[in-house]
């Protein structure tokens, strides 16, 4: 039985100057907290009518298999619906984690994101820094045909 303490932290907010929803992930997120965090992201996208997400995962640890499956099976369809509601693709910049296991998982998810089934509603960019992520999000987007 594991007895080490797990730090569970996330923060979700709207950044007015950037016109983006920011999600900061830190430590390990249980499936319940992972879902709460991402559902807040979707709610804010719709409330603020914005299509930009900046995920700061620099302090995020491993993403559980359950969270990975939920992201692909539940969250991506929600992102697709949000994109349709907003009338534009969701642009998602993610600052890479320092955790080697998190990085390996994100490489697999990135390959999944680049699948043609997501490109019409979801534009994903892995970034090394906050500045890189902000710069990419602020670039003008070309409408997807």
N, C-alpha and C positions, 0 to 999 in steps of 0.2 A: 504494500500500500504506500502510495506517495504521500509524504507529509510536508513537502516543501511548499512554502506559500507562493501562490500565483498572483501576480499583480494584474488586475483586470481593469483596463482603462480605455475609454474611447471618448471622443468629443466630436460633435457634429454641429456646424454652424454655417451661416451664410456670410460670405465675404463680399460686402457691397462694392468696394472699389474693383475687385476682380470679377464681380458678377458670377460667382461660383459657390457651390456648396463644398465646404471643406470637411473632410473626415480625417481625424487623427486617431491612429490605432497604436496601442502600446501594450506590450506584453502578450499574453495569451488570452483570447476571447472565447468564452464558452459558446456553444451554439446559440443559446438564448440571447446573450449579449451581442453576438455577431449579427443576429437577425434584427435585434432592436436598433443597432447602429445603422445598418444599411436601410432599414425601413424608414428611419428618420431622414436619410439622404433622399430617398424617393419622395417623401412627403415635402421636403424643402424644395426640391426641383420643381414640383408642381405648384407649391404655394408661391414661390418667387418667380415662376415661369422662366427659369434659367436652364441651360443645357450643359453646363460645365461642372465637372467633379474634379476636385484635387484631393487625392488620398495620400496623406503623409504616413507611410508605413515604415519609416526609418527605424522606429523602435518596436515594431511588431515582431512577435516571434512566430513560431510555426503555425500554419493554418491547418486545422484538423480536416480529416477526410470528410467528416459530416458537413463542415462549413464550406469546403470546396464543392461538394455535391449540391448544397443548397444554393450557392452562388450561381452555378451553371443551370440548375433545374428550375429554380424559383426566381432568383433575382434578375437573371438575364431576360426572361420574359417580361418582368416588371419594367426593366429598362426599355425594352422594345415598345411596350405600351406607353410609357412616359414619352418616348421619342415621338410616337405617333400623335399623342395628345399635344405635344409642344410644336410639332411640325418640323422638327430638325433633329439630326443625329445628336446623341449624347457624346460629348468629348470628355474623356476620362484620363487624366494624368495621374500616375502613381509613382511616388518617390520610393525607391527600392529600400527594402529592409537590410539591415546589417546581418540578419540571421541567415546562415547558409541554407538551412532547410526551407525557410520561407522563400529564398531566392530560387531554389530548385522548383518549388511548387509554382511560383509565378511564371517561370519559363514554360511550364506545361500549360498553364492558363493562358499565357500570351499566345501560344500556338493555337489554342482553342479560339481565342478572340479574333485571330487573323483569318479564321474560317470565313468563307464567303457568306455564310448564313447570318453573321452578325454585322458585316460591314455596312449594311444599309442603315442601321440604327445606332451603331456603337463604334466609336473611334477611340482606340486605346493606345496610350504612349507610356512605356516604362521610362522613368527619369532617374537621374542620379542625384539631383539637387532640387531644392525649392525653386530656385531661379529658373532652372531648365523647365520645370513643370509650369510655372506661371507664364513664361515666354511662349511655350507651346500652346497653352490655353488661350492666350490673347491673340494668336495668329488668326487671320481671317480664314474661315473654312470655305471650301469649295462644296457646293451642294452635291450630294450623292445622286447619281442618275439612276 
